[in-house]
């Protein structure tokens, strides 16, 4: 057998170690993005427009900067011509990543430079939905009035659905005042009110009734 040969055993151990290290390096971009970014934006700025024939070779820096709230890197990349609405392999824009990680200033800067908050991820969720899911209410306020108020995800859920289902009940009036439909029906033929009643969430049900939801 191959494993009875010491050379084969060491080759297998080495291969497994390489795979593990590669996996850890990939995960580190998600949990410790600052480790992969320069200390300042100067190194990015010094490359100049000439280097940006293929801007997507800087995808990793772009998305790490969004996860880390590194406005300096983000703005330097935009100034150098990086396409602001680029989507990563998971279907997220930099705006969505900054939203998920709670970086309000990064979100404001991206919006001011033209980031599109209506681009959905693979599940159809928008940045506003992500803000409500994570409980980032100041960010959610920044994202209002920028997309169709009842834009729905792949499950037919809207921002109002997220606010009710994830306990952001004080945000419901902000949505209905802007025209959100409290009686919107999702892809399963259910209203948000019927869902929270099925869950026994009477607090959410009361909040939905207060903003105009009707029992079917």
PyMOL CGO cylinders between C-alpha atoms (Angstrom):
from pymol import cmd
from pymol.cgo import CYLINDER

trace = [
    CYLINDER, 0.00, 0.00, 0.00, 1.08, 3.59, -0.66, 0.3, 1, 1, 1, 1, 1, 1,
    CYLINDER, 1.08, 3.59, -0.66, 0.73, 4.52, 3.01, 0.3, 1, 1, 1, 1, 1, 1,
    CYLINDER, 0.73, 4.52, 3.01, 3.31, 1.87, 4.00, 0.3, 1, 1, 1, 1, 1, 1,
    CYLINDER, 3.31, 1.87, 4.00, 5.95, 3.87, 2.15, 0.3, 1, 1, 1, 1, 1, 1,
    CYLINDER, 5.95, 3.87, 2.15, 7.27, 6.78, 4.31, 0.3, 1, 1, 1, 1, 1, 1,
    CYLINDER, 7.27, 6.78, 4.31, 7.66, 8.97, 1.24, 0.3, 1, 1, 1, 1, 1, 1,
    CYLINDER, 7.66, 8.97, 1.24, 3.99, 8.55, 0.34, 0.3, 1, 1, 1, 1, 1, 1,
    CYLINDER, 3.99, 8.55, 0.34, 2.91, 9.21, 3.92, 0.3, 1, 1, 1, 1, 1, 1,
    CYLINDER, 2.91, 9.21, 3.92, 4.86, 12.49, 3.99, 0.3, 1, 1, 1, 1, 1, 1,
    CYLINDER, 4.86, 12.49, 3.99, 3.45, 13.47, 0.59, 0.3, 1, 1, 1, 1, 1, 1,
    CYLINDER, 3.45, 13.47, 0.59, -0.09, 12.91, 1.84, 0.3, 1, 1, 1, 1, 1, 1,
    CYLINDER, -0.09, 12.91, 1.84, 0.57, 14.85, 5.06, 0.3, 1, 1, 1, 1, 1, 1,
    CYLINDER, 0.57, 14.85, 5.06, 2.08, 17.72, 3.08, 0.3, 1, 1, 1, 1, 1, 1,
    CYLINDER, 2.08, 17.72, 3.08, -0.87, 17.84, 0.65, 0.3, 1, 1, 1, 1, 1, 1,
    CYLINDER, -0.87, 17.84, 0.65, -3.41, 17.86, 3.49, 0.3, 1, 1, 1, 1, 1, 1,
    CYLINDER, -3.41, 17.86, 3.49, -1.48, 20.60, 5.27, 0.3, 1, 1, 1, 1, 1, 1,
    CYLINDER, -1.48, 20.60, 5.27, -1.44, 22.76, 2.14, 0.3, 1, 1, 1, 1, 1, 1,
    CYLINDER, -1.44, 22.76, 2.14, -5.21, 22.34, 1.70, 0.3, 1, 1, 1, 1, 1, 1,
    CYLINDER, -5.21, 22.34, 1.70, -5.84, 23.29, 5.35, 0.3, 1, 1, 1, 1, 1, 1,
    CYLINDER, -5.84, 23.29, 5.35, -3.59, 26.37, 5.12, 0.3, 1, 1, 1, 1, 1, 1,
    CYLINDER, -3.59, 26.37, 5.12, -5.31, 27.52, 1.92, 0.3, 1, 1, 1, 1, 1, 1,
    CYLINDER, -5.31, 27.52, 1.92, -8.69, 27.12, 3.61, 0.3, 1, 1, 1, 1, 1, 1,
    CYLINDER, -8.69, 27.12, 3.61, -7.59, 29.13, 6.65, 0.3, 1, 1, 1, 1, 1, 1,
    CYLINDER, -7.59, 29.13, 6.65, -6.20, 31.89, 4.45, 0.3, 1, 1, 1, 1, 1, 1,
    CYLINDER, -6.20, 31.89, 4.45, -9.50, 32.11, 2.61, 0.3, 1, 1, 1, 1, 1, 1,
    CYLINDER, -9.50, 32.11, 2.61, -11.48, 32.32, 5.85, 0.3, 1, 1, 1, 1, 1, 1,
    CYLINDER, -11.48, 32.32, 5.85, -9.16, 35.01, 7.22, 0.3, 1, 1, 1, 1, 1, 1,
    CYLINDER, -9.16, 35.01, 7.22, -10.36, 37.40, 4.50, 0.3, 1, 1, 1, 1, 1, 1,
    CYLINDER, -10.36, 37.40, 4.50, -13.86, 37.08, 5.95, 0.3, 1, 1, 1, 1, 1, 1,
    CYLINDER, -13.86, 37.08, 5.95, -13.09, 37.37, 9.67, 0.3, 1, 1, 1, 1, 1, 1,
    CYLINDER, -13.09, 37.37, 9.67, -9.90, 39.49, 9.67, 0.3, 1, 1, 1, 1, 1, 1,
    CYLINDER, -9.90, 39.49, 9.67, -9.96, 41.53, 6.45, 0.3, 1, 1, 1, 1, 1, 1,
    CYLINDER, -9.96, 41.53, 6.45, -7.66, 44.22, 7.87, 0.3, 1, 1, 1, 1, 1, 1,
    CYLINDER, -7.66, 44.22, 7.87, -4.79, 41.70, 7.92, 0.3, 1, 1, 1, 1, 1, 1,
    CYLINDER, -4.79, 41.70, 7.92, -4.77, 41.78, 4.13, 0.3, 1, 1, 1, 1, 1, 1,
    CYLINDER, -4.77, 41.78, 4.13, -5.02, 45.54, 3.67, 0.3, 1, 1, 1, 1, 1, 1,
    CYLINDER, -5.02, 45.54, 3.67, -2.21, 48.11, 3.61, 0.3, 1, 1, 1, 1, 1, 1,
    CYLINDER, -2.21, 48.11, 3.61, -1.87, 50.40, 6.61, 0.3, 1, 1, 1, 1, 1, 1,
    CYLINDER, -1.87, 50.40, 6.61, -2.88, 53.41, 4.51, 0.3, 1, 1, 1, 1, 1, 1,
    CYLINDER, -2.88, 53.41, 4.51, -4.39, 54.16, 1.12, 0.3, 1, 1, 1, 1, 1, 1,
    CYLINDER, -4.39, 54.16, 1.12, -1.12, 55.68, -0.10, 0.3, 1, 1, 1, 1, 1, 1,
    CYLINDER, -1.12, 55.68, -0.10, 0.09, 52.44, -1.66, 0.3, 1, 1, 1, 1, 1, 1,
    CYLINDER, 0.09, 52.44, -1.66, -3.17, 52.12, -3.59, 0.3, 1, 1, 1, 1, 1, 1,
    CYLINDER, -3.17, 52.12, -3.59, -3.15, 55.74, -4.70, 0.3, 1, 1, 1, 1, 1, 1,
    CYLINDER, -3.15, 55.74, -4.70, 0.48, 55.57, -5.85, 0.3, 1, 1, 1, 1, 1, 1,
    CYLINDER, 0.48, 55.57, -5.85, -0.31, 52.89, -8.43, 0.3, 1, 1, 1, 1, 1, 1,
    CYLINDER, -0.31, 52.89, -8.43, -2.27, 55.44, -10.48, 0.3, 1, 1, 1, 1, 1, 1,
    CYLINDER, -2.27, 55.44, -10.48, -4.68, 54.93, -13.33, 0.3, 1, 1, 1, 1, 1, 1,
    CYLINDER, -4.68, 54.93, -13.33, -2.08, 53.15, -15.46, 0.3, 1, 1, 1, 1, 1, 1,
    CYLINDER, -2.08, 53.15, -15.46, -2.31, 50.03, -13.32, 0.3, 1, 1, 1, 1, 1, 1,
    CYLINDER, -2.31, 50.03, -13.32, -6.06, 49.74, -13.70, 0.3, 1, 1, 1, 1, 1, 1,
    CYLINDER, -6.06, 49.74, -13.70, -6.30, 47.97, -17.05, 0.3, 1, 1, 1, 1, 1, 1,
    CYLINDER, -6.30, 47.97, -17.05, -8.09, 45.13, -15.26, 0.3, 1, 1, 1, 1, 1, 1,
    CYLINDER, -8.09, 45.13, -15.26, -9.59, 46.64, -12.10, 0.3, 1, 1, 1, 1, 1, 1,
    CYLINDER, -9.59, 46.64, -12.10, -11.01, 43.31, -11.01, 0.3, 1, 1, 1, 1, 1, 1,
    CYLINDER, -11.01, 43.31, -11.01, -7.56, 42.09, -10.05, 0.3, 1, 1, 1, 1, 1, 1,
    CYLINDER, -7.56, 42.09, -10.05, -8.17, 44.26, -6.96, 0.3, 1, 1, 1, 1, 1, 1,
    CYLINDER, -8.17, 44.26, -6.96, -11.42, 42.53, -6.05, 0.3, 1, 1, 1, 1, 1, 1,
    CYLINDER, -11.42, 42.53, -6.05, -9.96, 41.08, -2.84, 0.3, 1, 1, 1, 1, 1, 1,
    CYLINDER, -9.96, 41.08, -2.84, -8.79, 44.49, -1.56, 0.3, 1, 1, 1, 1, 1, 1,
    CYLINDER, -8.79, 44.49, -1.56, -12.12, 46.04, -2.51, 0.3, 1, 1, 1, 1, 1, 1,
    CYLINDER, -12.12, 46.04, -2.51, -14.28, 43.58, -0.61, 0.3, 1, 1, 1, 1, 1, 1,
    CYLINDER, -14.28, 43.58, -0.61, -11.87, 43.33, 2.35, 0.3, 1, 1, 1, 1, 1, 1,
    CYLINDER, -11.87, 43.33, 2.35, -12.02, 47.13, 2.67, 0.3, 1, 1, 1, 1, 1, 1,
    CYLINDER, -12.02, 47.13, 2.67, -15.83, 47.00, 2.78, 0.3, 1, 1, 1, 1, 1, 1,
    CYLINDER, -15.83, 47.00, 2.78, -15.80, 44.30, 5.46, 0.3, 1, 1, 1, 1, 1, 1,
    CYLINDER, -15.80, 44.30, 5.46, -13.26, 46.26, 7.52, 0.3, 1, 1, 1, 1, 1, 1,
    CYLINDER, -13.26, 46.26, 7.52, -14.83, 49.69, 7.09, 0.3, 1, 1, 1, 1, 1, 1,
    CYLINDER, -14.83, 49.69, 7.09, -11.65, 51.02, 5.49, 0.3, 1, 1, 1, 1, 1, 1,
    CYLINDER, -11.65, 51.02, 5.49, -13.01, 54.16, 3.83, 0.3, 1, 1, 1, 1, 1, 1,
    CYLINDER, -13.01, 54.16, 3.83, -9.52, 55.26, 2.84, 0.3, 1, 1, 1, 1, 1, 1,
    CYLINDER, -9.52, 55.26, 2.84, -8.95, 52.13, 0.76, 0.3, 1, 1, 1, 1, 1, 1,
    CYLINDER, -8.95, 52.13, 0.76, -12.47, 52.17, -0.66, 0.3, 1, 1, 1, 1, 1, 1,
    CYLINDER, -12.47, 52.17, -0.66, -12.27, 55.79, -1.77, 0.3, 1, 1, 1, 1, 1, 1,
    CYLINDER, -12.27, 55.79, -1.77, -8.78, 55.32, -3.24, 0.3, 1, 1, 1, 1, 1, 1,
    CYLINDER, -8.78, 55.32, -3.24, -9.99, 52.37, -5.31, 0.3, 1, 1, 1, 1, 1, 1,
    CYLINDER, -9.99, 52.37, -5.31, -13.03, 54.30, -6.54, 0.3, 1, 1, 1, 1, 1, 1,
    CYLINDER, -13.03, 54.30, -6.54, -10.82, 57.27, -7.48, 0.3, 1, 1, 1, 1, 1, 1,
    CYLINDER, -10.82, 57.27, -7.48, -8.58, 54.89, -9.41, 0.3, 1, 1, 1, 1, 1, 1,
    CYLINDER, -8.58, 54.89, -9.41, -11.54, 53.62, -11.41, 0.3, 1, 1, 1, 1, 1, 1,
    CYLINDER, -11.54, 53.62, -11.41, -12.74, 50.54, -9.56, 0.3, 1, 1, 1, 1, 1, 1,
    CYLINDER, -12.74, 50.54, -9.56, -16.38, 49.71, -10.56, 0.3, 1, 1, 1, 1, 1, 1,
    CYLINDER, -16.38, 49.71, -10.56, -18.34, 50.47, -7.42, 0.3, 1, 1, 1, 1, 1, 1,
    CYLINDER, -18.34, 50.47, -7.42, -21.20, 48.01, -7.99, 0.3, 1, 1, 1, 1, 1, 1,
    CYLINDER, -21.20, 48.01, -7.99, -19.02, 44.94, -8.51, 0.3, 1, 1, 1, 1, 1, 1,
    CYLINDER, -19.02, 44.94, -8.51, -20.55, 41.78, -7.03, 0.3, 1, 1, 1, 1, 1, 1,
    CYLINDER, -20.55, 41.78, -7.03, -18.43, 39.09, -5.35, 0.3, 1, 1, 1, 1, 1, 1,
    CYLINDER, -18.43, 39.09, -5.35, -18.77, 35.32, -5.74, 0.3, 1, 1, 1, 1, 1, 1,
    CYLINDER, -18.77, 35.32, -5.74, -21.38, 35.21, -2.99, 0.3, 1, 1, 1, 1, 1, 1,
    CYLINDER, -21.38, 35.21, -2.99, -23.46, 37.84, -4.76, 0.3, 1, 1, 1, 1, 1, 1,
    CYLINDER, -23.46, 37.84, -4.76, -22.67, 40.75, -2.41, 0.3, 1, 1, 1, 1, 1, 1,
    CYLINDER, -22.67, 40.75, -2.41, -21.72, 44.30, -3.32, 0.3, 1, 1, 1, 1, 1, 1,
    CYLINDER, -21.72, 44.30, -3.32, -19.36, 46.33, -1.15, 0.3, 1, 1, 1, 1, 1, 1,
    CYLINDER, -19.36, 46.33, -1.15, -22.38, 48.29, 0.05, 0.3, 1, 1, 1, 1, 1, 1,
    CYLINDER, -22.38, 48.29, 0.05, -24.06, 45.14, 1.31, 0.3, 1, 1, 1, 1, 1, 1,
    CYLINDER, -24.06, 45.14, 1.31, -20.88, 43.97, 3.06, 0.3, 1, 1, 1, 1, 1, 1,
    CYLINDER, -20.88, 43.97, 3.06, -20.37, 47.35, 4.75, 0.3, 1, 1, 1, 1, 1, 1,
    CYLINDER, -20.37, 47.35, 4.75, -24.02, 47.22, 5.83, 0.3, 1, 1, 1, 1, 1, 1,
    CYLINDER, -24.02, 47.22, 5.83, -23.75, 43.71, 7.29, 0.3, 1, 1, 1, 1, 1, 1,
    CYLINDER, -23.75, 43.71, 7.29, -20.65, 44.70, 9.25, 0.3, 1, 1, 1, 1, 1, 1,
    CYLINDER, -20.65, 44.70, 9.25, -22.20, 47.88, 10.61, 0.3, 1, 1, 1, 1, 1, 1,
    CYLINDER, -22.20, 47.88, 10.61, -19.95, 50.51, 9.04, 0.3, 1, 1, 1, 1, 1, 1,
    CYLINDER, -19.95, 50.51, 9.04, -22.25, 53.50, 8.73, 0.3, 1, 1, 1, 1, 1, 1,
    CYLINDER, -22.25, 53.50, 8.73, -19.59, 55.92, 7.45, 0.3, 1, 1, 1, 1, 1, 1,
    CYLINDER, -19.59, 55.92, 7.45, -18.51, 53.42, 4.79, 0.3, 1, 1, 1, 1, 1, 1,
    CYLINDER, -18.51, 53.42, 4.79, -22.14, 53.03, 3.69, 0.3, 1, 1, 1, 1, 1, 1,
    CYLINDER, -22.14, 53.03, 3.69, -22.62, 56.81, 3.49, 0.3, 1, 1, 1, 1, 1, 1,
    CYLINDER, -22.62, 56.81, 3.49, -19.45, 57.20, 1.43, 0.3, 1, 1, 1, 1, 1, 1,
    CYLINDER, -19.45, 57.20, 1.43, -20.39, 54.40, -0.97, 0.3, 1, 1, 1, 1, 1, 1,
    CYLINDER, -20.39, 54.40, -0.97, -23.86, 55.86, -1.49, 0.3, 1, 1, 1, 1, 1, 1,
    CYLINDER, -23.86, 55.86, -1.49, -22.39, 59.32, -2.10, 0.3, 1, 1, 1, 1, 1, 1,
    CYLINDER, -22.39, 59.32, -2.10, -20.18, 57.86, -4.83, 0.3, 1, 1, 1, 1, 1, 1,
    CYLINDER, -20.18, 57.86, -4.83, -23.03, 56.11, -6.61, 0.3, 1, 1, 1, 1, 1, 1,
    CYLINDER, -23.03, 56.11, -6.61, -23.31, 52.64, -5.06, 0.3, 1, 1, 1, 1, 1, 1,
    CYLINDER, -23.31, 52.64, -5.06, -26.62, 51.04, -6.01, 0.3, 1, 1, 1, 1, 1, 1,
    CYLINDER, -26.62, 51.04, -6.01, -28.51, 49.85, -2.89, 0.3, 1, 1, 1, 1, 1, 1,
    CYLINDER, -28.51, 49.85, -2.89, -31.10, 48.03, -4.99, 0.3, 1, 1, 1, 1, 1, 1,
    CYLINDER, -31.10, 48.03, -4.99, -28.74, 45.32, -6.28, 0.3, 1, 1, 1, 1, 1, 1,
    CYLINDER, -28.74, 45.32, -6.28, -29.89, 42.08, -4.63, 0.3, 1, 1, 1, 1, 1, 1,
    CYLINDER, -29.89, 42.08, -4.63, -27.71, 39.22, -3.48, 0.3, 1, 1, 1, 1, 1, 1,
    CYLINDER, -27.71, 39.22, -3.48, -28.27, 35.65, -4.66, 0.3, 1, 1, 1, 1, 1, 1,
    CYLINDER, -28.27, 35.65, -4.66, -31.27, 35.34, -2.36, 0.3, 1, 1, 1, 1, 1, 1,
    CYLINDER, -31.27, 35.34, -2.36, -32.74, 38.57, -3.64, 0.3, 1, 1, 1, 1, 1, 1,
    CYLINDER, -32.74, 38.57, -3.64, -31.99, 40.47, -0.44, 0.3, 1, 1, 1, 1, 1, 1,
    CYLINDER, -31.99, 40.47, -0.44, -31.14, 44.16, -0.70, 0.3, 1, 1, 1, 1, 1, 1,
    CYLINDER, -31.14, 44.16, -0.70, -28.87, 46.26, 1.50, 0.3, 1, 1, 1, 1, 1, 1,
    CYLINDER, -28.87, 46.26, 1.50, -31.92, 47.58, 3.38, 0.3, 1, 1, 1, 1, 1, 1,
    CYLINDER, -31.92, 47.58, 3.38, -33.06, 44.05, 4.13, 0.3, 1, 1, 1, 1, 1, 1,
    CYLINDER, -33.06, 44.05, 4.13, -29.56, 43.26, 5.36, 0.3, 1, 1, 1, 1, 1, 1,
    CYLINDER, -29.56, 43.26, 5.36, -29.55, 46.31, 7.62, 0.3, 1, 1, 1, 1, 1, 1,
    CYLINDER, -29.55, 46.31, 7.62, -32.86, 45.27, 9.16, 0.3, 1, 1, 1, 1, 1, 1,
    CYLINDER, -32.86, 45.27, 9.16, -31.73, 41.66, 9.57, 0.3, 1, 1, 1, 1, 1, 1,
    CYLINDER, -31.73, 41.66, 9.57, -28.59, 42.80, 11.40, 0.3, 1, 1, 1, 1, 1, 1,
    CYLINDER, -28.59, 42.80, 11.40, -30.38, 45.51, 13.41, 0.3, 1, 1, 1, 1, 1, 1,
    CYLINDER, -30.38, 45.51, 13.41, -28.32, 48.32, 11.90, 0.3, 1, 1, 1, 1, 1, 1,
    CYLINDER, -28.32, 48.32, 11.90, -31.06, 50.93, 12.13, 0.3, 1, 1, 1, 1, 1, 1,
    CYLINDER, -31.06, 50.93, 12.13, -28.93, 54.06, 11.43, 0.3, 1, 1, 1, 1, 1, 1,
    CYLINDER, -28.93, 54.06, 11.43, -27.75, 52.36, 8.25, 0.3, 1, 1, 1, 1, 1, 1,
    CYLINDER, -27.75, 52.36, 8.25, -31.31, 51.35, 7.39, 0.3, 1, 1, 1, 1, 1, 1,
    CYLINDER, -31.31, 51.35, 7.39, -32.33, 55.01, 7.64, 0.3, 1, 1, 1, 1, 1, 1,
    CYLINDER, -32.33, 55.01, 7.64, -29.64, 55.91, 5.11, 0.3, 1, 1, 1, 1, 1, 1,
    CYLINDER, -29.64, 55.91, 5.11, -30.97, 53.26, 2.73, 0.3, 1, 1, 1, 1, 1, 1,
    CYLINDER, -30.97, 53.26, 2.73, -34.59, 54.45, 2.73, 0.3, 1, 1, 1, 1, 1, 1,
    CYLINDER, -34.59, 54.45, 2.73, -36.08, 56.22, -0.28, 0.3, 1, 1, 1, 1, 1, 1,
    CYLINDER, -36.08, 56.22, -0.28, -33.54, 54.72, -2.67, 0.3, 1, 1, 1, 1, 1, 1,
    CYLINDER, -33.54, 54.72, -2.67, -35.27, 51.59, -3.98, 0.3, 1, 1, 1, 1, 1, 1,
    CYLINDER, -35.27, 51.59, -3.98, -38.87, 50.49, -4.59, 0.3, 1, 1, 1, 1, 1, 1,
    CYLINDER, -38.87, 50.49, -4.59, -40.23, 50.26, -1.06, 0.3, 1, 1, 1, 1, 1, 1,
    CYLINDER, -40.23, 50.26, -1.06, -41.77, 46.83, -1.66, 0.3, 1, 1, 1, 1, 1, 1,
    CYLINDER, -41.77, 46.83, -1.66, -38.85, 45.32, -3.59, 0.3, 1, 1, 1, 1, 1, 1,
    CYLINDER, -38.85, 45.32, -3.59, -39.00, 41.64, -2.67, 0.3, 1, 1, 1, 1, 1, 1,
    CYLINDER, -39.00, 41.64, -2.67, -36.44, 38.86, -2.35, 0.3, 1, 1, 1, 1, 1, 1,
    CYLINDER, -36.44, 38.86, -2.35, -36.63, 35.37, -3.83, 0.3, 1, 1, 1, 1, 1, 1,
    CYLINDER, -36.63, 35.37, -3.83, -39.08, 34.35, -1.11, 0.3, 1, 1, 1, 1, 1, 1,
    CYLINDER, -39.08, 34.35, -1.11, -41.33, 37.30, -1.83, 0.3, 1, 1, 1, 1, 1, 1,
    CYLINDER, -41.33, 37.30, -1.83, -40.37, 39.07, 1.41, 0.3, 1, 1, 1, 1, 1, 1,
    CYLINDER, -40.37, 39.07, 1.41, -40.02, 42.84, 1.54, 0.3, 1, 1, 1, 1, 1, 1,
    CYLINDER, -40.02, 42.84, 1.54, -38.15, 45.20, 3.86, 0.3, 1, 1, 1, 1, 1, 1,
    CYLINDER, -38.15, 45.20, 3.86, -41.34, 45.42, 5.94, 0.3, 1, 1, 1, 1, 1, 1,
    CYLINDER, -41.34, 45.42, 5.94, -41.33, 41.63, 6.26, 0.3, 1, 1, 1, 1, 1, 1,
    CYLINDER, -41.33, 41.63, 6.26, -37.76, 41.79, 7.57, 0.3, 1, 1, 1, 1, 1, 1,
    CYLINDER, -37.76, 41.79, 7.57, -38.60, 44.55, 10.04, 0.3, 1, 1, 1, 1, 1, 1,
    CYLINDER, -38.60, 44.55, 10.04, -41.48, 42.54, 11.48, 0.3, 1, 1, 1, 1, 1, 1,
    CYLINDER, -41.48, 42.54, 11.48, -39.87, 39.10, 11.42, 0.3, 1, 1, 1, 1, 1, 1,
    CYLINDER, -39.87, 39.10, 11.42, -36.60, 40.25, 13.01, 0.3, 1, 1, 1, 1, 1, 1,
    CYLINDER, -36.60, 40.25, 13.01, -38.09, 42.48, 15.68, 0.3, 1, 1, 1, 1, 1, 1,
    CYLINDER, -38.09, 42.48, 15.68, -37.36, 45.91, 14.22, 0.3, 1, 1, 1, 1, 1, 1,
    CYLINDER, -37.36, 45.91, 14.22, -40.90, 46.95, 15.05, 0.3, 1, 1, 1, 1, 1, 1,
    CYLINDER, -40.90, 46.95, 15.05, -40.15, 50.64, 15.59, 0.3, 1, 1, 1, 1, 1, 1,
    CYLINDER, -40.15, 50.64, 15.59, -39.08, 50.75, 11.95, 0.3, 1, 1, 1, 1, 1, 1,
    CYLINDER, -39.08, 50.75, 11.95, -42.44, 49.65, 10.57, 0.3, 1, 1, 1, 1, 1, 1,
    CYLINDER, -42.44, 49.65, 10.57, -43.94, 53.17, 10.51, 0.3, 1, 1, 1, 1, 1, 1,
    CYLINDER, -43.94, 53.17, 10.51, -40.88, 54.43, 8.61, 0.3, 1, 1, 1, 1, 1, 1,
    CYLINDER, -40.88, 54.43, 8.61, -41.70, 51.93, 5.89, 0.3, 1, 1, 1, 1, 1, 1,
    CYLINDER, -41.70, 51.93, 5.89, -45.48, 52.30, 5.76, 0.3, 1, 1, 1, 1, 1, 1,
    CYLINDER, -45.48, 52.30, 5.76, -45.19, 56.11, 5.71, 0.3, 1, 1, 1, 1, 1, 1,
    CYLINDER, -45.19, 56.11, 5.71, -43.22, 55.63, 2.49, 0.3, 1, 1, 1, 1, 1, 1,
    CYLINDER, -43.22, 55.63, 2.49, -45.86, 53.40, 0.98, 0.3, 1, 1, 1, 1, 1, 1,
    CYLINDER, -45.86, 53.40, 0.98, -44.83, 49.92, 2.10, 0.3, 1, 1, 1, 1, 1, 1,
    CYLINDER, -44.83, 49.92, 2.10, -47.76, 47.50, 1.91, 0.3, 1, 1, 1, 1, 1, 1,
    CYLINDER, -47.76, 47.50, 1.91, -48.38, 45.86, 5.31, 0.3, 1, 1, 1, 1, 1, 1,
    CYLINDER, -48.38, 45.86, 5.31, -50.58, 43.29, 3.55, 0.3, 1, 1, 1, 1, 1, 1,
    CYLINDER, -50.58, 43.29, 3.55, -47.99, 42.20, 0.98, 0.3, 1, 1, 1, 1, 1, 1,
    CYLINDER, -47.99, 42.20, 0.98, -48.26, 38.50, 0.09, 0.3, 1, 1, 1, 1, 1, 1,
    CYLINDER, -48.26, 38.50, 0.09, -45.04, 36.49, -0.22, 0.3, 1, 1, 1, 1, 1, 1,
    CYLINDER, -45.04, 36.49, -0.22, -44.14, 33.67, -2.62, 0.3, 1, 1, 1, 1, 1, 1,
    CYLINDER, -44.14, 33.67, -2.62, -45.89, 31.14, -0.36, 0.3, 1, 1, 1, 1, 1, 1,
    CYLINDER, -45.89, 31.14, -0.36, -49.12, 33.11, -0.43, 0.3, 1, 1, 1, 1, 1, 1,
    CYLINDER, -49.12, 33.11, -0.43, -48.72, 34.37, 3.13, 0.3, 1, 1, 1, 1, 1, 1,
    CYLINDER, -48.72, 34.37, 3.13, -48.80, 37.86, 4.60, 0.3, 1, 1, 1, 1, 1, 1,
    CYLINDER, -48.80, 37.86, 4.60, -46.27, 38.91, 7.21, 0.3, 1, 1, 1, 1, 1, 1,
    CYLINDER, -46.27, 38.91, 7.21, -49.09, 39.16, 9.75, 0.3, 1, 1, 1, 1, 1, 1,
    CYLINDER, -49.09, 39.16, 9.75, -50.11, 35.54, 9.16, 0.3, 1, 1, 1, 1, 1, 1,
    CYLINDER, -50.11, 35.54, 9.16, -46.50, 34.42, 9.58, 0.3, 1, 1, 1, 1, 1, 1,
    CYLINDER, -46.50, 34.42, 9.58, -45.95, 36.18, 12.91, 0.3, 1, 1, 1, 1, 1, 1,
    CYLINDER, -45.95, 36.18, 12.91, -49.29, 34.87, 14.17, 0.3, 1, 1, 1, 1, 1, 1,
    CYLINDER, -49.29, 34.87, 14.17, -48.21, 31.33, 13.25, 0.3, 1, 1, 1, 1, 1, 1,
    CYLINDER, -48.21, 31.33, 13.25, -45.04, 31.96, 15.25, 0.3, 1, 1, 1, 1, 1, 1,
    CYLINDER, -45.04, 31.96, 15.25, -47.02, 33.20, 18.23, 0.3, 1, 1, 1, 1, 1, 1,
    CYLINDER, -47.02, 33.20, 18.23, -45.29, 36.57, 17.99, 0.3, 1, 1, 1, 1, 1, 1,
    CYLINDER, -45.29, 36.57, 17.99, -48.14, 38.72, 19.27, 0.3, 1, 1, 1, 1, 1, 1,
    CYLINDER, -48.14, 38.72, 19.27, -45.96, 41.79, 19.75, 0.3, 1, 1, 1, 1, 1, 1,
    CYLINDER, -45.96, 41.79, 19.75, -45.07, 41.83, 16.05, 0.3, 1, 1, 1, 1, 1, 1,
    CYLINDER, -45.07, 41.83, 16.05, -48.70, 41.11, 15.15, 0.3, 1, 1, 1, 1, 1, 1,
    CYLINDER, -48.70, 41.11, 15.15, -49.88, 44.10, 17.20, 0.3, 1, 1, 1, 1, 1, 1,
    CYLINDER, -49.88, 44.10, 17.20, -47.28, 46.33, 15.56, 0.3, 1, 1, 1, 1, 1, 1,
    CYLINDER, -47.28, 46.33, 15.56, -48.37, 45.20, 12.08, 0.3, 1, 1, 1, 1, 1, 1,
    CYLINDER, -48.37, 45.20, 12.08, -52.04, 45.77, 12.88, 0.3, 1, 1, 1, 1, 1, 1,
    CYLINDER, -52.04, 45.77, 12.88, -51.14, 49.25, 14.12, 0.3, 1, 1, 1, 1, 1, 1,
    CYLINDER, -51.14, 49.25, 14.12, -49.64, 50.17, 10.73, 0.3, 1, 1, 1, 1, 1, 1,
    CYLINDER, -49.64, 50.17, 10.73, -52.57, 48.81, 8.74, 0.3, 1, 1, 1, 1, 1, 1,
    CYLINDER, -52.57, 48.81, 8.74, -52.15, 45.06, 8.36, 0.3, 1, 1, 1, 1, 1, 1,
    CYLINDER, -52.15, 45.06, 8.36, -55.43, 43.15, 8.08, 0.3, 1, 1, 1, 1, 1, 1,
    CYLINDER, -55.43, 43.15, 8.08, -56.30, 39.68, 9.28, 0.3, 1, 1, 1, 1, 1, 1,
    CYLINDER, -56.30, 39.68, 9.28, -57.17, 37.45, 6.34, 0.3, 1, 1, 1, 1, 1, 1,
]
cmd.load_cgo(trace, "trace")
